[in-house]
Amino acid sequence: MSSPDLNGPNLNGPNLNGLSTTEILVHNQAALAELQRAITLRPHRFSLVLARCNYARLQRMVVAHLKTTTPLVELALPAQITTLLQALTSLAPSPGALMVTGLETMPTITAVFKAANLGRDAFPKAVPVPVVLWVSDRTLALLNRHAPDFKSFAAAPIPFDYPPGELIFSLHASANDLFATMLSLGDHSPHQAEAPDYRQGSTLRTELEFALTNIAQAQTTLRIFTGGQQRPDVMRQIVDGYMKANPTVKVEVEVGGATSEQQQQYLNTVLASKDSALDLILIDVIRPAQWAAAQWAEPLDAYLGAEKDAIM
């Protein structure tokens, strides 16, 4: 069995659910603009900028784009370095900002951060250009723990993320089951050749964990109200099918009122108080005109656009 590669055709592949590189960069436009400002604000003075990104391909995508728009030099750190300062000064003098990648793959990252913290005062003189450190959530936690003084040079990390839908479709439900199994097996995987890819702290395992966490955080919840006489059992079957086809959406069905009058009495209270708890409401056919008069409803024409006739 070959192990899935988040730097290959799946999560980090050339096309995620049809979105192009340009579309993914547009999703990160605000972060890109902030990073470019940080780099160009004082181009000949040391500053520390943290770019937070949990996915290797997205990081490469952003770095490649910045190389075409901003004066900078990428410094891909080798797996073994003595100190961060030594690595940075090895490129001096740099014609532009230094973009540091590769922290995720360094087995000595804790020692490197500790050394940077102890020697923090040497950085401004030795490296007279902006330095951008690409960090994941895991690396950022280590930086906070082992180099708080060095990190104090930087403002808040600038976050880069895939659009939530890209993560969802790249990690399909069946793939999630596979990943969860492999993550739980870890060193005890029967597939010994792939076991190192899933060990605690490995790049692949870490990116899988980030992706699963991001998917959980991206879930949307919708609340539907339906009356007791409006076949709530059928509504629940429809909702179950919808959630199966849309794993990022959780739908809650609220059933109330045995009669149309009881339903309206309840909904009058909810809507008059401008309670936003309900997202979708199934109402009696006699109610739309009343709701429009109360400004609780409006025509859908503007939302349907050219597809109105086909939908209706």
ZIVEN-V344303 format. One record per pair of residues at least 4 apart in sequence whose C-alpha atoms are under 7 Angstrom apart, sorted by the first residue. I is the first residue (numbers start at 1). J is the second residue. Records with the same first field share a line. If there is no record, write none. Layout:
# ZIVEN-V344303
I = J / J
This chain:
# ZIVEN-V344303
3 = 194
5 = 10
6 = 10 / 11 / 12 / 204
7 = 11 / 12 / 13 / 56 / 57
8 = 12 / 13
9 = 13 / 14
10 = 170
11 = 16 / 167 / 170
12 = 57
15 = 19 / 20
16 = 166 / 170
17 = 166 / 169
19 = 23 / 24
20 = 24
21 = 25
22 = 26
23 = 27
24 = 28 / 162
25 = 29
27 = 163
28 = 32 / 160
29 = 33
30 = 34
31 = 35 / 158 / 159 / 160
32 = 36
33 = 37
34 = 38
35 = 39
36 = 40
37 = 41
39 = 43 / 97 / 130
43 = 96 / 97 / 129 / 130
44 = 128 / 129
45 = 128 / 129 / 130
46 = 124 / 127 / 128 / 129 / 130
47 = 129 / 130 / 131 / 153
48 = 130 / 131 / 132 / 153 / 154
49 = 131 / 132 / 133 / 154 / 155
50 = 132 / 133 / 134 / 135 / 154 / 157 / 158
51 = 132 / 133 / 134 / 135 / 157 / 158 / 159
52 = 134 / 135 / 136 / 137 / 157 / 158 / 159 / 160
53 = 59 / 134 / 135 / 136 / 159 / 160 / 161
54 = 136 / 137 / 207 / 210
55 = 59 / 207
56 = 60
57 = 61
58 = 62
59 = 63
60 = 64
61 = 65
62 = 66
63 = 67
64 = 68
65 = 69
66 = 70
67 = 71 / 72
71 = 96 / 97
72 = 96 / 97 / 98 / 99
73 = 96 / 97 / 98 / 99
74 = 98 / 99 / 100
75 = 98 / 99 / 100 / 101
76 = 100 / 101 / 102
77 = 100 / 101 / 102 / 103
79 = 105 / 106 / 107
80 = 106 / 108
83 = 87 / 112 / 115
84 = 88 / 112 / 116
85 = 89 / 123
86 = 90
89 = 126 / 127
96 = 129
97 = 129 / 130 / 131
98 = 130 / 131 / 132
99 = 131 / 132 / 133
100 = 132 / 133 / 134
101 = 133 / 134
102 = 106
103 = 109 / 135
104 = 139
108 = 112
109 = 113
110 = 114 / 142 / 146
111 = 115
112 = 116
113 = 117 / 143 / 146 / 147
114 = 118 / 146 / 147
115 = 119
116 = 120 / 147 / 150
117 = 147 / 148 / 149 / 150
120 = 150
122 = 126
123 = 127
124 = 128
135 = 139 / 140
136 = 140
137 = 141
138 = 142
139 = 143
140 = 144
141 = 145
142 = 146
143 = 147 / 148 / 151
144 = 148 / 151
147 = 151
148 = 152
162 = 166 / 167
164 = 168 / 215 / 218
165 = 169
166 = 170
167 = 171 / 211 / 215
168 = 172 / 215
171 = 175 / 176
172 = 176
173 = 177
174 = 178
175 = 179
176 = 180
177 = 181
178 = 182
179 = 183
180 = 184
181 = 185
182 = 186 / 189 / 198
183 = 198 / 205
185 = 189
186 = 195 / 198 / 199
187 = 195 / 199
189 = 195
191 = 195
195 = 199
197 = 202 / 204 / 205
198 = 202 / 204 / 205
199 = 205
200 = 205
201 = 205 / 206
202 = 206
203 = 207
204 = 208
205 = 209
206 = 210
207 = 211
208 = 212
209 = 213
210 = 214
211 = 215
212 = 216
213 = 217
214 = 218
215 = 219
218 = 248
219 = 248 / 249
220 = 248 / 249 / 250
221 = 249 / 250 / 251
222 = 250 / 251 / 252 / 279
223 = 251 / 252 / 253 / 278 / 279 / 280
224 = 252 / 253 / 254 / 278 / 279 / 280 / 281
225 = 253 / 254 / 255 / 278 / 280 / 281 / 282
226 = 230 / 232 / 254 / 255 / 256 / 281 / 282
227 = 255 / 256 / 257 / 258 / 263
228 = 232 / 255 / 256 / 257 / 258
229 = 258 / 259
231 = 235
232 = 236 / 255
233 = 237
234 = 238
235 = 239
236 = 240
237 = 241
238 = 242
239 = 243 / 251
240 = 244
241 = 245
242 = 246
243 = 247 / 249 / 250
256 = 263
257 = 262 / 263
258 = 262
259 = 263
260 = 264 / 284
261 = 265
262 = 266
263 = 267
264 = 268
265 = 269
266 = 270
267 = 271
268 = 272
269 = 273
270 = 274 / 275
271 = 275
283 = 287
287 = 291
288 = 292
289 = 293
290 = 294
291 = 295 / 296 / 297
292 = 296 / 297 / 298
300 = 304
301 = 305 / 308
304 = 308
307 = 311
308 = 312
